[in-house]
Amino acid sequence: THLVKNLDKMGEVWDNTQKFCADLWEEVTNCSVPTLDTNWGTGMLIVNILLPGVGTLVAGIKSERNTTMVIGVLQFITAFLLVGWIWSIYWGYLIYKKAQEGYISSPV
């Protein structure tokens, strides 16, 4: 019975891992960034330009999105290849753009 419980736990971990990877892939392919207010969006763009991935990581923490946090870490790790830096600047722009759109469309 102990072995069966361990196998059940391993299956549960595997299912959670698969779901997380699917969510991460969906966020990356759909460029699904969190919605922040205008000041935060502007700040995260600036931070992502200066410190690749850090703005995305902070946006993920602020919005409580684990997948966004992982994307920020991946941007930071791959920044030395310039891929992460470019990705980070683009993601910062998307965060900024979405924050501006949210601000414009919100009722006064």
Backbone as JSON Lines, residues from 0, in Angstrom:
{"i":0,"aa":"T","n":[0.82,-1.2,0.0],"ca":[0.0,0.0,0.0],"c":[0.86,1.26,0.0]}
{"i":1,"aa":"H","n":[2.03,1.19,0.65],"ca":[2.93,2.35,0.66],"c":[3.4,2.68,-0.76]}
{"i":2,"aa":"L","n":[3.7,1.63,-1.51],"ca":[4.14,1.81,-2.89],"c":[3.03,2.43,-3.74]}
{"i":3,"aa":"V","n":[1.82,1.99,-3.54],"ca":[0.68,2.52,-4.28],"c":[0.48,4.0,-3.97]}
{"i":4,"aa":"K","n":[0.62,4.38,-2.7],"ca":[0.48,5.79,-2.31],"c":[1.55,6.64,-2.98]}
{"i":5,"aa":"N","n":[2.79,6.12,-2.99],"ca":[3.88,6.85,-3.63],"c":[3.65,6.99,-5.13]}
{"i":6,"aa":"L","n":[3.15,5.95,-5.76],"ca":[2.87,6.02,-7.19],"c":[1.74,7.01,-7.47]}
{"i":7,"aa":"D","n":[0.74,7.06,-6.59],"ca":[-0.34,8.03,-6.75],"c":[0.2,9.46,-6.64]}
{"i":8,"aa":"K","n":[1.11,9.68,-5.67],"ca":[1.7,11.0,-5.49],"c":[2.53,11.38,-6.72]}
{"i":9,"aa":"M","n":[3.29,10.42,-7.25],"ca":[4.09,10.69,-8.43],"c":[3.2,11.02,-9.62]}
{"i":10,"aa":"G","n":[2.09,10.33,-9.75],"ca":[1.15,10.61,-10.83],"c":[0.55,12.0,-10.69]}
{"i":11,"aa":"E","n":[0.26,12.38,-9.45],"ca":[-0.29,13.71,-9.18],"c":[0.73,14.8,-9.53]}
{"i":12,"aa":"V","n":[1.98,14.58,-9.13],"ca":[3.05,15.54,-9.45],"c":[3.22,15.64,-10.96]}
{"i":13,"aa":"W","n":[3.19,14.51,-11.64],"ca":[3.33,14.51,-13.09],"c":[2.2,15.28,-13.75]}
{"i":14,"aa":"D","n":[0.97,15.07,-13.29],"ca":[-0.19,15.79,-13.84],"c":[-0.05,17.3,-13.62]}
{"i":15,"aa":"N","n":[0.38,17.7,-12.42],"ca":[0.57,19.12,-12.12],"c":[1.66,19.73,-12.98]}
{"i":16,"aa":"T","n":[2.73,18.96,-13.2],"ca":[3.84,19.44,-14.02],"c":[3.38,19.61,-15.47]}
{"i":17,"aa":"Q","n":[2.63,18.66,-15.97],"ca":[2.13,18.75,-17.34],"c":[1.22,19.97,-17.5]}
{"i":18,"aa":"K","n":[0.35,20.21,-16.53],"ca":[-0.56,21.35,-16.59],"c":[0.23,22.66,-16.57]}
{"i":19,"aa":"F","n":[1.24,22.74,-15.67],"ca":[2.06,23.95,-15.58],"c":[2.78,24.21,-16.9]}
{"i":20,"aa":"C","n":[3.36,23.16,-17.49],"ca":[4.07,23.32,-18.77],"c":[3.11,23.74,-19.88]}
{"i":21,"aa":"A","n":[1.91,23.19,-19.88],"ca":[0.92,23.58,-20.88],"c":[0.51,25.04,-20.7]}
{"i":22,"aa":"D","n":[0.32,25.45,-19.44],"ca":[-0.02,26.86,-19.16],"c":[1.12,27.79,-19.57]}
{"i":23,"aa":"L","n":[2.35,27.38,-19.27],"ca":[3.52,28.18,-19.64],"c":[3.61,28.32,-21.16]}
{"i":24,"aa":"W","n":[3.45,27.21,-21.87],"ca":[3.51,27.23,-23.33],"c":[2.42,28.13,-23.9]}
{"i":25,"aa":"E","n":[1.21,28.02,-23.34],"ca":[0.1,28.85,-23.82],"c":[0.39,30.33,-23.59]}
{"i":26,"aa":"E","n":[0.96,30.66,-22.43],"ca":[1.26,32.06,-22.14],"c":[2.31,32.61,-23.1]}
{"i":27,"aa":"V","n":[3.32,31.81,-23.39],"ca":[4.38,32.27,-24.3],"c":[3.86,32.4,-25.73]}
{"i":28,"aa":"T","n":[3.15,31.4,-26.21],"ca":[2.71,31.44,-27.6],"c":[1.61,32.47,-27.84]}
{"i":29,"aa":"N","n":[0.81,32.75,-26.82],"ca":[-0.24,33.76,-26.97],"c":[0.2,35.14,-26.5]}
{"i":30,"aa":"C","n":[1.45,35.26,-26.06],"ca":[1.96,36.52,-25.52],"c":[0.99,37.08,-24.47]}
{"i":31,"aa":"S","n":[0.56,36.2,-23.6],"ca":[-0.42,36.54,-22.57],"c":[0.29,37.13,-21.36]}
{"i":32,"aa":"V","n":[0.3,38.44,-21.26],"ca":[0.97,39.12,-20.15],"c":[-0.07,39.56,-19.12]}
{"i":33,"aa":"P","n":[0.36,39.72,-17.87],"ca":[-0.59,40.16,-16.85],"c":[-1.03,41.6,-17.06]}
{"i":34,"aa":"T","n":[-2.19,41.94,-16.53],"ca":[-2.69,43.31,-16.59],"c":[-2.27,44.05,-15.33]}
{"i":35,"aa":"L","n":[-1.54,45.13,-15.51],"ca":[-1.11,45.98,-14.4],"c":[-1.64,47.38,-14.63]}
{"i":36,"aa":"D","n":[-1.59,48.22,-13.61],"ca":[-2.01,49.6,-13.84],"c":[-0.93,50.34,-14.63]}
{"i":37,"aa":"T","n":[-1.24,51.53,-15.09],"ca":[-0.38,52.27,-16.01],"c":[1.02,52.5,-15.47]}
{"i":38,"aa":"N","n":[1.13,52.93,-14.23],"ca":[2.46,53.2,-13.65],"c":[3.29,51.94,-13.56]}
{"i":39,"aa":"W","n":[2.68,50.85,-13.14],"ca":[3.41,49.58,-13.05],"c":[3.82,49.1,-14.44]}
{"i":40,"aa":"G","n":[2.94,49.25,-15.42],"ca":[3.27,48.84,-16.79],"c":[4.46,49.59,-17.34]}
{"i":41,"aa":"T","n":[4.47,50.9,-17.11],"ca":[5.6,51.73,-17.55],"c":[6.88,51.32,-16.83]}
{"i":42,"aa":"G","n":[6.77,51.12,-15.54],"ca":[7.93,50.73,-14.74],"c":[8.51,49.39,-15.16]}
{"i":43,"aa":"M","n":[7.64,48.43,-15.46],"ca":[8.12,47.1,-15.85],"c":[8.8,47.13,-17.21]}
{"i":44,"aa":"L","n":[8.33,48.0,-18.12],"ca":[9.01,48.16,-19.4],"c":[10.42,48.68,-19.18]}
{"i":45,"aa":"I","n":[10.55,49.72,-18.36],"ca":[11.88,50.3,-18.09],"c":[12.79,49.29,-17.42]}
{"i":46,"aa":"V","n":[12.27,48.58,-16.43],"ca":[13.07,47.58,-15.72],"c":[13.49,46.46,-16.67]}
{"i":47,"aa":"N","n":[12.59,46.01,-17.55],"ca":[12.93,44.95,-18.49],"c":[14.0,45.38,-19.49]}
{"i":48,"aa":"I","n":[14.04,46.66,-19.82],"ca":[15.09,47.16,-20.72],"c":[16.44,47.15,-20.01]}
{"i":49,"aa":"L","n":[16.45,47.6,-18.76],"ca":[17.7,47.72,-18.0],"c":[18.16,46.4,-17.38]}
{"i":50,"aa":"L","n":[17.22,45.63,-16.86],"ca":[17.52,44.35,-16.2],"c":[16.61,43.28,-16.81]}
{"i":51,"aa":"P","n":[17.06,42.64,-17.88],"ca":[16.21,41.71,-18.61],"c":[15.57,40.65,-17.72]}
{"i":52,"aa":"G","n":[14.25,40.53,-17.84],"ca":[13.51,39.51,-17.12],"c":[13.02,39.93,-15.75]}
{"i":53,"aa":"V","n":[13.67,40.9,-15.14],"ca":[13.31,41.3,-13.78],"c":[11.92,41.96,-13.77]}
{"i":54,"aa":"G","n":[11.63,42.78,-14.76],"ca":[10.31,43.4,-14.84],"c":[9.21,42.36,-15.03]}
{"i":55,"aa":"T","n":[9.48,41.35,-15.85],"ca":[8.52,40.28,-16.06],"c":[8.33,39.48,-14.79]}
{"i":56,"aa":"L","n":[9.43,39.21,-14.08],"ca":[9.36,38.49,-12.81],"c":[8.52,39.26,-11.79]}
{"i":57,"aa":"V","n":[8.77,40.56,-11.67],"ca":[8.01,41.39,-10.73],"c":[6.53,41.44,-11.14]}
{"i":58,"aa":"A","n":[6.25,41.56,-12.44],"ca":[4.87,41.55,-12.92],"c":[4.19,40.24,-12.56]}
{"i":59,"aa":"G","n":[4.92,39.14,-12.66],"ca":[4.38,37.84,-12.29],"c":[4.1,37.74,-10.8]}
{"i":60,"aa":"I","n":[4.99,38.3,-10.0],"ca":[4.79,38.3,-8.54],"c":[3.59,39.16,-8.2]}
{"i":61,"aa":"K","n":[3.51,40.36,-8.8],"ca":[2.41,41.28,-8.5],"c":[1.07,40.69,-8.91]}
{"i":62,"aa":"S","n":[1.03,39.98,-10.02],"ca":[-0.23,39.42,-10.5],"c":[-0.46,37.98,-10.02]}
{"i":63,"aa":"E","n":[0.49,37.45,-9.26],"ca":[0.42,36.08,-8.73],"c":[0.28,35.04,-9.83]}
{"i":64,"aa":"R","n":[1.08,35.2,-10.88],"ca":[1.09,34.25,-12.0],"c":[2.44,33.56,-12.05]}
{"i":65,"aa":"N","n":[2.45,32.28,-11.65],"ca":[3.7,31.52,-11.62],"c":[4.33,31.4,-12.99]}
{"i":66,"aa":"T","n":[3.52,31.24,-14.01],"ca":[4.08,31.08,-15.35],"c":[4.82,32.35,-15.79]}
{"i":67,"aa":"T","n":[4.28,33.52,-15.44],"ca":[4.96,34.78,-15.78],"c":[6.28,34.89,-15.03]}
{"i":68,"aa":"M","n":[6.31,34.42,-13.78],"ca":[7.55,34.45,-13.02],"c":[8.62,33.57,-13.68]}
{"i":69,"aa":"V","n":[8.21,32.4,-14.14],"ca":[9.15,31.49,-14.82],"c":[9.66,32.13,-16.11]}
{"i":70,"aa":"I","n":[8.78,32.78,-16.85],"ca":[9.19,33.46,-18.08],"c":[10.23,34.53,-17.76]}
{"i":71,"aa":"G","n":[10.02,35.29,-16.69],"ca":[10.99,36.3,-16.27],"c":[12.35,35.68,-15.97]}
{"i":72,"aa":"V","n":[12.36,34.56,-15.28],"ca":[13.62,33.88,-14.97],"c":[14.29,33.39,-16.25]}
{"i":73,"aa":"L","n":[13.5,32.84,-17.17],"ca":[14.06,32.38,-18.45],"c":[14.64,33.55,-19.25]}
{"i":74,"aa":"Q","n":[13.97,34.68,-19.22],"ca":[14.49,35.87,-19.91],"c":[15.83,36.29,-19.29]}
{"i":75,"aa":"F","n":[15.89,36.28,-17.98],"ca":[17.12,36.68,-17.28],"c":[18.27,35.72,-17.61]}
{"i":76,"aa":"I","n":[17.97,34.42,-17.56],"ca":[19.01,33.4,-17.8],"c":[19.54,33.47,-19.23]}
{"i":77,"aa":"T","n":[18.67,33.77,-20.2],"ca":[19.09,33.77,-21.61],"c":[19.48,35.17,-22.1]}
{"i":78,"aa":"A","n":[19.53,36.15,-21.21],"ca":[19.86,37.52,-21.61],"c":[21.26,37.63,-22.22]}
{"i":79,"aa":"F","n":[22.2,36.84,-21.72],"ca":[23.56,36.94,-22.25],"c":[23.64,36.5,-23.71]}
{"i":80,"aa":"L","n":[22.66,35.75,-24.18],"ca":[22.6,35.34,-25.58],"c":[21.88,36.39,-26.44]}
{"i":81,"aa":"L","n":[21.43,37.46,-25.82],"ca":[20.63,38.52,-26.42],"c":[19.19,38.09,-26.71]}
{"i":82,"aa":"V","n":[18.95,36.79,-26.79],"ca":[17.59,36.3,-27.0],"c":[16.72,36.72,-25.83]}
{"i":83,"aa":"G","n":[17.2,36.48,-24.62],"ca":[16.44,36.83,-23.43],"c":[16.22,38.32,-23.29]}
{"i":84,"aa":"W","n":[17.21,39.1,-23.68],"ca":[17.09,40.56,-23.58],"c":[16.02,41.08,-24.54]}
{"i":85,"aa":"I","n":[16.08,40.61,-25.78],"ca":[15.09,41.01,-26.77],"c":[13.7,40.55,-26.35]}
{"i":86,"aa":"W","n":[13.6,39.31,-25.89],"ca":[12.35,38.76,-25.4],"c":[11.82,39.59,-24.23]}
{"i":87,"aa":"S","n":[12.71,39.98,-23.33],"ca":[12.36,40.77,-22.16],"c":[11.84,42.16,-22.55]}
{"i":88,"aa":"I","n":[12.51,42.8,-23.5],"ca":[12.06,44.12,-23.96],"c":[10.69,44.0,-24.62]}
{"i":89,"aa":"Y","n":[10.51,42.98,-25.44],"ca":[9.22,42.78,-26.09],"c":[8.13,42.51,-25.06]}
{"i":90,"aa":"W","n":[8.42,41.67,-24.09],"ca":[7.44,41.35,-23.04],"c":[7.13,42.61,-22.23]}
{"i":91,"aa":"G","n":[8.16,43.42,-21.94],"ca":[7.94,44.68,-21.24],"c":[7.04,45.61,-22.03]}
{"i":92,"aa":"Y","n":[7.24,45.65,-23.34],"ca":[6.38,46.46,-24.2],"c":[4.94,45.95,-24.15]}
{"i":93,"aa":"L","n":[4.75,44.63,-24.18],"ca":[3.4,44.06,-24.11],"c":[2.73,44.39,-22.78]}
{"i":94,"aa":"I","n":[3.49,44.32,-21.69],"ca":[2.96,44.67,-20.37],"c":[2.55,46.14,-20.36]}
{"i":95,"aa":"Y","n":[3.42,46.99,-20.89],"ca":[3.14,48.43,-20.96],"c":[1.89,48.7,-21.8]}
{"i":96,"aa":"K","n":[1.83,48.07,-22.98],"ca":[0.7,48.27,-23.9],"c":[-0.61,47.82,-23.25]}
{"i":97,"aa":"K","n":[-0.59,46.66,-22.61],"ca":[-1.8,46.15,-21.97],"c":[-2.22,47.05,-20.82]}
{"i":98,"aa":"A","n":[-1.24,47.6,-20.08],"ca":[-1.55,48.52,-18.98],"c":[-2.19,49.79,-19.53]}
{"i":99,"aa":"Q","n":[-1.69,50.3,-20.65],"ca":[-2.26,51.5,-21.27],"c":[-3.68,51.23,-21.76]}
{"i":100,"aa":"E","n":[-3.9,50.1,-22.37],"ca":[-5.24,49.75,-22.86],"c":[-6.22,49.59,-21.71]}
{"i":101,"aa":"G","n":[-5.76,48.98,-20.63],"ca":[-6.61,48.82,-19.45],"c":[-6.97,50.15,-18.84]}
{"i":102,"aa":"Y","n":[-6.02,51.08,-18.86],"ca":[-6.25,52.4,-18.29],"c":[-7.25,53.18,-19.14]}
{"i":103,"aa":"I","n":[-7.11,53.1,-20.45],"ca":[-7.98,53.84,-21.37],"c":[-9.41,53.29,-21.31]}
{"i":104,"aa":"S","n":[-9.55,51.96,-21.21],"ca":[-10.88,51.37,-21.27],"c":[-11.57,51.34,-19.9]}
{"i":105,"aa":"S","n":[-10.86,51.66,-18.83],"ca":[-11.51,51.62,-17.52],"c":[-12.39,52.85,-17.32]}
{"i":106,"aa":"P","n":[-13.57,52.65,-16.68],"ca":[-14.47,53.78,-16.47],"c":[-13.9,54.78,-15.48]}
{"i":107,"aa":"V","n":[-14.21,56.06,-15.7],"ca":[-13.69,57.13,-14.85],"c":[-14.68,57.45,-13.75]}
